[in-house]
Every structure is written in structure tokens, then in C-alpha cells.
Amino acid sequence: MYKALLLAAAVPALTIPTPTQLDTRQAAPFQQEMSAWDAGAVSAYPIHSSCNATQRAQIAAGLNETILLADHAKQHVLRWGNSSELYQKYFGELPPYEVIGALDIIVNGDKSGVLFRCDNPDGNCQQAGWAGHWRGSNATSETVICDLSYQRRRWLSSMCGLGYTVADSPTNTFWASDLMHRLYHIPAVGGGYIEHWIETYEDALTFATNGSTTNTHDSDVLQYFALDAYAYDIAVPGTGCTGSESAAPAQAQSSTSATPSASAASSASSVPAVPAATSASPSASQVASQTSSAPAEHEAHEV
């Protein structure tokens, strides 16, 4: 009996883990802190501290309308693909995927690597007619918005009013389309792939008719398409305000289901149009070729 007691005393008592201890032990290997897959994503386009409250409010509202314009154009393509006559007018028979991507990066792309500022660091806003410019090699992620923009840009709610037509008015009439163009210049958005090769509305249609493969990543063509789609689908449903198409290729003029009728286009073109911009925009590669000591080139020069 004493021997049995001595043996029992020599064996250490076993500690039975409590349920809480077991849970902690079993969970330990899986308790590494995990970051969200999109950690650090920037969901709103940054605006520099040099912009005062009024400037910031207008730029932010303009960027929101840019997203609205691009998103509707994307939704139009997602609904109709390349069978829409409006799509075919600008992109011919090309597959729709590149157009969808070029529009979606404005809407859903990460918004870091972009900065809008108001302090005129290159001195270009002092030049007559400069409403803003991409800073080019001086700062490839930055765009300057000059005071003239606040005087001239319009809101999408005025689409098809005040004489505006897609064909006859500047693409930078609206904050939405102007900022779309400026965003495509920035490498984080356009990637040096979305540039502009056409100069006019007629060029856009001619390129499409001739089977150009650049229209689906031409920033000006994307603007024309987005504006035309918004005008026809949203602003004045079923009519839009395409405007004069007298210089358009015959094939493009045959569009009927997704563009304004001939009578509608005629009536729209009879209204005085907003004066056209006086100079075309240089391509991103042309702007980027400047030296860092030179003033940054502008891409929306108007008088």
C-alpha cells in the first residue's frame, strides 16, 4: 500500500486543458493578421492642397461627372457590345473589350498616381487661353487646372442645351469630358497606350469607316463616343444632339438606331454651336518629350 502511494506521488499530475485553452491553441496557427486583398487602394482622385475650397469642390464634382460619363458609355457597350450602331460609328467592327477596359479604368481603376493641382507650378496658366495642362516630364502624375476652366466648363445637366452638339462643339465643353482627356494623359491611367491620333469628329468617323485599329484606344474618340452615348441615352433619350454630320463618311451617316435621326441632327445643327477650340492637343509622347526645365505643354488649349 505504501509502495503504491509512493509511486502515485512520483508521477506528476496531468493538467487537462480547459476548452478555452484548446480553442486558443488550435486557432493560433491561423491568427496571422491578414490584410485585405486591395489594401492601400485609392478610391478617389487626389486633389492637391494648393486648391482652395471652391476649386476643390468644382474639380471633385467634375471628376464625379467624368466617372458618370465613362460609366454610362461602358454600360452602353456592355449592353449592346459592338452591335450598337453608335458603337460602330466610332469603332467600326472592332471587338468591344478594349473600349470597355479604357472606360472602366476611369471608373474603377486605382486612383493613386494621379494628382490635380491649382498652384500653377510651371507658370503656364498665365498664358492666354490655357485652361489647364498635364505637367509632362516635369511631373507625369500631375495635372494643373487653371482659372479659365472654372469659367468655361459646363455640367452634364446642360448636355444638348445652349447650342451644344457632339459634332460641332469642343470635346472639352464639359468638366466630365475635359477631365477624361486629362486623365488619359497620365501614365497611371492611360499607360502611354491610350493617346489621341484624330483631330476632329469627322476624323473619328473616317478612321472607324476605314477600319482603324487605334480608335478603341484613342482618347478623343472615346470622348466623342461617351458624349454621344450620354446625349442619346440620357440627356435627350432617343434623340440626342449629334449635330451636323455633313462631313461624315456615307457609311457612318447610315446609322439610325443608336444615333439621332436626320431631322433631329438637322434641327440641332441649326442652333448656334459653341465655338470650336482653336488648337488641337499634342499627344502624350509629344508632351513627355519636353525637358524637365521647360514649361509643361498643355493639352486643352482654347481661347
The 8 nearest C-alpha neighbors of each residue, nearest first, counted from 0:
[[1, 3, 2, 4, 5, 6, 7, 8],
 [2, 0, 4, 3, 5, 6, 7, 8],
 [1, 3, 5, 0, 4, 6, 7, 8],
 [4, 2, 0, 6, 5, 1, 7, 8],
 [3, 5, 7, 1, 2, 6, 8, 0],
 [4, 6, 2, 8, 7, 3, 1, 9],
 [7, 5, 9, 3, 8, 4, 2, 10],
 [8, 6, 4, 9, 5, 10, 3, 11],
 [7, 9, 5, 6, 10, 4, 11, 3],
 [8, 10, 6, 7, 5, 11, 4, 12],
 [11, 9, 7, 8, 12, 6, 13, 5],
 [12, 10, 9, 13, 8, 7, 14, 6],
 [11, 13, 10, 14, 8, 7, 9, 15],
 [14, 12, 15, 11, 10, 16, 7, 9],
 [15, 13, 16, 12, 17, 11, 20, 21],
 [14, 16, 13, 17, 18, 12, 20, 21],
 [17, 15, 20, 14, 21, 18, 19, 13],
 [16, 18, 20, 19, 15, 21, 22, 14],
 [19, 17, 21, 20, 22, 16, 23, 15],
 [20, 18, 22, 17, 21, 23, 16, 24],
 [19, 21, 23, 17, 22, 18, 16, 24],
 [22, 20, 18, 24, 23, 19, 25, 16],
 [21, 23, 19, 25, 20, 24, 26, 18],
 [22, 24, 20, 26, 21, 25, 27, 19],
 [25, 23, 21, 27, 22, 26, 20, 28],
 [24, 26, 22, 23, 27, 21, 28, 29],
 [25, 27, 23, 29, 24, 28, 22, 30],
 [26, 28, 30, 24, 29, 25, 23, 31],
 [29, 27, 26, 30, 25, 31, 24, 23],
 [30, 28, 27, 26, 31, 25, 32, 33],
 [29, 31, 27, 28, 32, 26, 33, 23],
 [32, 30, 29, 33, 28, 27, 34, 26],
 [31, 33, 30, 34, 29, 35, 28, 27],
 [32, 34, 31, 35, 30, 36, 29, 38],
 [35, 33, 38, 36, 32, 37, 39, 31],
 [34, 36, 38, 37, 33, 39, 32, 40],
 [37, 35, 38, 34, 33, 39, 40, 32],
 [38, 36, 35, 40, 39, 34, 41, 109],
 [39, 37, 35, 40, 36, 34, 41, 33],
 [38, 40, 37, 41, 35, 36, 111, 42],
 [39, 41, 38, 37, 109, 42, 111, 110],
 [42, 40, 110, 111, 109, 43, 39, 44],
 [41, 43, 110, 109, 40, 44, 107, 108],
 [44, 42, 41, 110, 45, 111, 109, 59],
 [43, 45, 110, 113, 46, 42, 114, 111],
 [46, 44, 114, 43, 113, 115, 47, 111],
 [47, 45, 115, 114, 116, 44, 48, 55],
 [48, 46, 116, 49, 115, 50, 114, 45],
 [47, 49, 50, 46, 51, 116, 117, 55],
 [50, 48, 47, 118, 117, 116, 51, 46],
 [51, 49, 117, 48, 54, 55, 47, 116],
 [50, 52, 54, 53, 55, 49, 48, 117],
 [51, 53, 55, 54, 56, 50, 57, 48],
 [54, 52, 56, 55, 51, 57, 50, 58],
 [53, 55, 51, 57, 56, 50, 52, 58],
 [54, 56, 52, 58, 53, 50, 57, 51],
 [57, 55, 53, 59, 54, 58, 52, 60],
 [58, 56, 60, 54, 59, 55, 61, 53],
 [57, 59, 61, 55, 60, 56, 62, 54],
 [60, 58, 62, 56, 61, 57, 55, 63],
 [61, 59, 63, 57, 62, 58, 56, 64],
 [60, 62, 58, 174, 64, 59, 63, 175],
 [63, 61, 65, 59, 64, 60, 58, 66],
 [62, 64, 60, 66, 65, 61, 59, 67],
 [65, 63, 67, 175, 61, 66, 62, 68],
 [66, 64, 175, 62, 68, 67, 63, 179],
 [65, 67, 106, 63, 69, 64, 68, 70],
 [66, 68, 64, 70, 65, 69, 71, 63],
 [69, 67, 65, 71, 66, 70, 64, 225],
 [70, 68, 72, 66, 102, 71, 67, 65],
 [71, 69, 73, 67, 72, 68, 66, 74],
 [70, 72, 74, 73, 68, 69, 75, 67],
 [71, 73, 225, 75, 69, 70, 74, 228],
 [72, 74, 70, 76, 71, 75, 99, 102],
 [75, 73, 77, 71, 76, 72, 78, 70],
 [76, 74, 72, 78, 73, 77, 71, 79],
 [75, 77, 80, 79, 73, 78, 74, 72],
 [76, 78, 74, 75, 80, 79, 73, 99],
 [79, 77, 75, 76, 80, 74, 73, 83],
 [78, 80, 76, 83, 77, 82, 75, 81],
 [79, 81, 76, 82, 77, 95, 78, 83],
 [80, 82, 83, 95, 86, 79, 94, 87],
 [81, 83, 80, 79, 84, 87, 86, 92],
 [84, 82, 86, 85, 79, 81, 87, 257],
 [85, 83, 87, 86, 257, 254, 88, 82],
 [84, 86, 257, 88, 83, 87, 258, 89],
 [87, 85, 83, 84, 88, 89, 81, 90],
 [88, 86, 91, 84, 90, 89, 85, 92],
 [87, 89, 85, 251, 86, 84, 91, 90],
 [88, 90, 87, 207, 86, 204, 91, 203],
 [91, 89, 207, 87, 86, 214, 93, 88],
 [90, 92, 87, 207, 93, 88, 89, 208],
 [91, 93, 87, 90, 94, 81, 210, 82],
 [92, 94, 91, 90, 95, 81, 212, 215],
 [95, 93, 96, 81, 92, 97, 80, 98],
 [96, 94, 98, 81, 97, 80, 99, 93],
 [95, 97, 99, 98, 94, 100, 80, 101],
 [96, 98, 100, 99, 95, 101, 215, 216],
 [97, 99, 101, 215, 100, 95, 96, 102],
 [100, 98, 96, 102, 97, 73, 101, 103],
 [99, 101, 103, 97, 102, 98, 104, 96],
 [100, 102, 98, 99, 103, 104, 97, 216],
 [103, 101, 69, 99, 100, 104, 105, 73],
 [102, 104, 106, 100, 105, 101, 107, 99],
 [103, 105, 108, 107, 106, 102, 101, 100],
 [106, 104, 103, 102, 108, 107, 66, 69],
 [107, 105, 103, 66, 104, 108, 70, 69],
 [108, 106, 104, 103, 105, 109, 42, 110],
 [107, 109, 104, 105, 106, 110, 103, 188],
 [110, 108, 41, 111, 40, 42, 107, 104],
 [109, 111, 41, 44, 42, 43, 108, 113],
 [112, 110, 113, 41, 109, 44, 45, 40],
 [111, 113, 140, 187, 110, 114, 186, 185],
 [114, 112, 140, 111, 141, 110, 45, 44],
 [115, 113, 141, 45, 46, 140, 142, 116],
 [116, 114, 46, 142, 47, 143, 141, 45],
 [115, 117, 47, 143, 118, 49, 46, 50],
 [116, 118, 50, 49, 144, 143, 119, 145],
 [117, 119, 49, 120, 116, 50, 143, 145],
 [118, 120, 122, 121, 117, 124, 143, 123],
 [121, 119, 118, 122, 123, 143, 117, 116],
 [122, 120, 294, 123, 119, 295, 134, 124],
 [123, 121, 119, 124, 120, 125, 294, 126],
 [122, 124, 125, 121, 126, 119, 294, 129],
 [123, 125, 126, 145, 129, 122, 119, 131],
 [126, 124, 123, 122, 127, 129, 119, 145],
 [127, 125, 124, 123, 129, 128, 122, 130],
 [128, 126, 129, 125, 302, 124, 301, 130],
 [127, 129, 302, 301, 300, 130, 126, 147],
 [128, 130, 300, 124, 131, 127, 126, 301],
 [131, 129, 147, 145, 148, 128, 144, 146],
 [132, 130, 144, 145, 143, 129, 297, 299],
 [133, 131, 297, 143, 298, 142, 134, 296],
 [132, 134, 142, 135, 297, 141, 143, 298],
 [133, 135, 295, 138, 137, 142, 141, 139],
 [136, 134, 287, 139, 137, 286, 133, 295],
 [135, 137, 287, 138, 139, 291, 134, 289],
 [136, 138, 291, 135, 134, 139, 295, 292],
 [139, 137, 136, 134, 141, 140, 135, 133],
 [138, 140, 135, 136, 141, 134, 185, 137],
 [141, 139, 113, 112, 185, 138, 114, 186],
 [142, 140, 114, 138, 139, 134, 115, 113],
 [141, 143, 133, 115, 132, 134, 116, 114],
 [142, 144, 116, 131, 132, 117, 115, 145],
 [143, 145, 131, 117, 116, 130, 142, 148],
 [146, 144, 131, 130, 124, 147, 148, 143],
 [145, 147, 148, 149, 130, 144, 150, 124],
 [146, 148, 130, 150, 149, 145, 151, 129],
 [147, 149, 130, 151, 150, 146, 152, 145],
 [150, 148, 147, 146, 151, 152, 57, 145],
 [149, 151, 147, 148, 152, 146, 153, 130],
 [152, 150, 148, 149, 147, 153, 172, 173],
 [153, 151, 173, 174, 172, 148, 149, 150],
 [152, 154, 173, 174, 172, 151, 155, 157],
 [155, 153, 156, 173, 157, 174, 152, 175],
 [154, 156, 158, 157, 173, 153, 64, 175],
 [155, 157, 154, 158, 234, 153, 160, 159],
 [158, 156, 155, 160, 154, 159, 153, 161],
 [157, 159, 155, 160, 156, 234, 230, 163],
 [160, 158, 163, 240, 164, 157, 230, 162],
 [161, 159, 157, 158, 162, 163, 164, 156],
 [162, 160, 163, 159, 157, 273, 272, 271],
 [161, 163, 272, 270, 271, 160, 273, 164],
 [162, 164, 159, 161, 272, 160, 168, 273],
 [165, 163, 242, 240, 241, 167, 166, 168],
 [164, 166, 241, 167, 168, 242, 227, 240],
 [167, 165, 242, 164, 241, 200, 168, 243],
 [166, 168, 164, 165, 272, 242, 243, 169],
 [167, 169, 273, 164, 275, 165, 163, 166],
 [170, 168, 275, 171, 172, 276, 167, 273],
 [169, 171, 172, 176, 168, 177, 222, 223],
 [170, 172, 177, 169, 173, 176, 174, 152],
 [171, 173, 169, 170, 152, 153, 174, 177],
 [174, 172, 153, 152, 175, 171, 176, 154],
 [173, 175, 61, 177, 152, 176, 153, 178],
 [176, 174, 65, 64, 173, 61, 178, 177],
 [175, 177, 179, 178, 173, 171, 174, 222],
 [178, 176, 171, 174, 180, 179, 175, 173],
 [177, 179, 181, 180, 176, 175, 174, 182],
 [180, 178, 176, 182, 177, 181, 65, 175],
 [179, 181, 178, 177, 183, 182, 218, 176],
 [180, 182, 178, 184, 179, 183, 177, 133],
 [183, 181, 179, 184, 185, 180, 178, 188],
 [182, 184, 189, 180, 185, 181, 188, 193],
 [185, 183, 182, 181, 283, 189, 186, 180],
 [184, 186, 183, 182, 187, 188, 140, 189],
 [187, 185, 190, 189, 188, 191, 184, 140],
 [188, 186, 185, 112, 190, 189, 113, 140],
 [189, 187, 186, 183, 185, 190, 182, 104],
 [190, 188, 183, 193, 186, 191, 185, 192],
 [189, 191, 186, 192, 188, 187, 193, 185],
 [190, 192, 189, 186, 193, 194, 283, 184],
 [193, 191, 190, 189, 194, 216, 217, 186],
 [194, 192, 216, 189, 217, 191, 218, 183],
 [195, 193, 217, 218, 192, 282, 283, 191],
 [196, 194, 217, 218, 219, 197, 282, 193],
 [195, 197, 217, 198, 194, 282, 219, 213],
 [196, 198, 202, 195, 199, 203, 219, 220],
 [199, 197, 202, 279, 196, 200, 203, 219],
 [200, 198, 202, 201, 197, 203, 219, 166],
 [199, 201, 203, 202, 166, 204, 198, 223],
 [200, 202, 204, 199, 203, 247, 205, 246],
 [203, 201, 205, 199, 200, 204, 197, 206],
 [204, 202, 200, 206, 201, 205, 220, 197],
 [205, 203, 207, 201, 202, 206, 89, 88],
 [204, 206, 202, 208, 207, 203, 248, 201],
 [205, 207, 209, 211, 203, 204, 208, 202],
 [208, 206, 91, 90, 204, 210, 205, 209],
 [209, 207, 205, 210, 206, 91, 204, 250],
 [210, 208, 206, 207, 211, 205, 91, 204],
 [209, 211, 207, 208, 206, 212, 91, 92],
 [212, 210, 206, 213, 207, 209, 214, 208],
 [211, 213, 214, 210, 215, 93, 90, 207],
 [214, 212, 215, 211, 216, 217, 196, 206],
 [215, 213, 217, 216, 212, 90, 220, 211],
 [214, 216, 98, 213, 217, 97, 90, 212],
 [217, 215, 193, 214, 213, 218, 194, 101],
 [216, 218, 195, 214, 194, 220, 219, 193],
 [217, 219, 221, 195, 194, 220, 193, 216],
 [218, 220, 222, 221, 217, 195, 223, 197],
 [221, 219, 223, 222, 217, 218, 203, 214],
 [222, 220, 218, 224, 219, 223, 225, 217],
 [221, 223, 219, 225, 220, 224, 176, 226],
 [224, 222, 220, 226, 221, 225, 227, 219],
 [223, 225, 221, 227, 222, 226, 228, 220],
 [224, 226, 72, 222, 228, 227, 223, 221],
 [227, 225, 229, 223, 228, 224, 222, 230],
 [226, 228, 230, 224, 229, 225, 223, 231],
 [227, 229, 225, 231, 230, 226, 232, 224],
 [230, 228, 233, 226, 232, 227, 231, 225],
 [229, 231, 239, 234, 227, 228, 233, 232],
 [239, 230, 232, 236, 228, 238, 237, 229],
 [231, 233, 236, 229, 228, 230, 237, 234],
 [234, 232, 229, 236, 230, 235, 231, 228],
 [233, 235, 230, 236, 158, 229, 231, 232],
 [236, 234, 239, 238, 231, 233, 230, 237],
 [237, 235, 232, 231, 233, 238, 234, 239],
 [236, 238, 231, 239, 232, 235, 259, 257],
 [239, 237, 259, 231, 236, 235, 263, 240],
 [231, 238, 240, 230, 235, 259, 241, 236],
 [241, 239, 164, 242, 159, 267, 230, 165],
 [240, 242, 165, 164, 166, 264, 239, 259],
 [243, 241, 268, 264, 164, 267, 166, 240],
 [244, 242, 268, 245, 264, 166, 265, 167],
 [243, 245, 247, 246, 242, 166, 252, 264],
 [244, 246, 247, 243, 248, 252, 201, 242],
 [247, 245, 244, 201, 248, 243, 249, 200],
 [246, 248, 244, 201, 245, 204, 252, 251],
 [249, 247, 251, 250, 205, 252, 246, 204],
 [248, 250, 252, 251, 247, 253, 246, 208],
 [251, 249, 252, 253, 248, 208, 254, 247],
 [250, 252, 248, 88, 253, 249, 254, 247],
 [253, 251, 249, 250, 254, 248, 247, 244],
 [252, 254, 251, 250, 255, 249, 84, 248],
 [255, 253, 252, 84, 251, 258, 256, 257],
 [256, 254, 258, 257, 253, 260, 259, 84],
 [255, 257, 258, 254, 84, 83, 259, 85],
 [256, 258, 85, 84, 255, 83, 259, 254],
 [257, 259, 255, 85, 256, 254, 260, 231],
 [260, 258, 238, 239, 263, 264, 241, 261],
 [259, 261, 263, 262, 264, 255, 258, 238],
 [262, 260, 264, 263, 265, 259, 255, 266],
 [261, 263, 265, 260, 264, 266, 259, 267],
 [262, 264, 260, 266, 265, 261, 259, 267],
 [265, 263, 242, 261, 267, 262, 266, 241],
 [264, 266, 262, 268, 263, 267, 261, 269],
 [265, 267, 263, 269, 268, 264, 262, 270],
 [268, 266, 264, 242, 265, 269, 270, 240],
 [267, 269, 242, 243, 265, 270, 266, 264],
 [268, 270, 266, 267, 265, 271, 272, 242],
 [269, 271, 162, 268, 267, 272, 266, 163],
 [272, 270, 162, 269, 273, 268, 163, 161],
 [273, 271, 162, 163, 168, 274, 270, 167],
 [272, 274, 168, 163, 162, 275, 271, 169],
 [275, 273, 272, 168, 276, 169, 167, 277],
 [274, 276, 169, 168, 277, 273, 167, 272],
 [277, 275, 301, 278, 169, 274, 302, 300],
 [278, 276, 301, 275, 302, 279, 300, 274],
 [279, 277, 276, 300, 280, 301, 299, 275],
 [278, 280, 198, 281, 277, 276, 300, 299],
 [279, 281, 298, 299, 282, 278, 300, 297],
 [282, 280, 285, 298, 286, 283, 279, 297],
 [281, 283, 285, 284, 195, 194, 286, 280],
 [282, 284, 286, 285, 184, 287, 194, 281],
 [283, 285, 287, 282, 286, 288, 191, 281],
 [286, 284, 282, 288, 283, 287, 281, 289],
 [287, 285, 283, 288, 284, 135, 296, 289],
 [286, 288, 135, 284, 136, 289, 285, 283],
 [289, 287, 285, 286, 284, 290, 136, 135],
 [288, 290, 287, 286, 293, 291, 136, 295],
 [291, 289, 292, 293, 288, 136, 137, 287],
 [290, 292, 137, 293, 136, 289, 294, 295],
 [293, 291, 290, 294, 137, 289, 295, 136],
 [292, 294, 290, 291, 295, 289, 137, 121],
 [295, 293, 121, 296, 292, 123, 122, 291],
 [294, 296, 134, 135, 293, 121, 297, 137],
 [297, 295, 286, 294, 132, 298, 134, 133],
 [298, 296, 132, 299, 133, 300, 131, 295],
 [297, 299, 280, 132, 281, 300, 133, 296],
 [300, 298, 297, 280, 301, 131, 130, 132],
 [301, 299, 129, 128, 298, 297, 278, 130],
 [302, 300, 128, 276, 277, 299, 129, 278],
 [301, 128, 277, 300, 276, 127, 129, 130]]
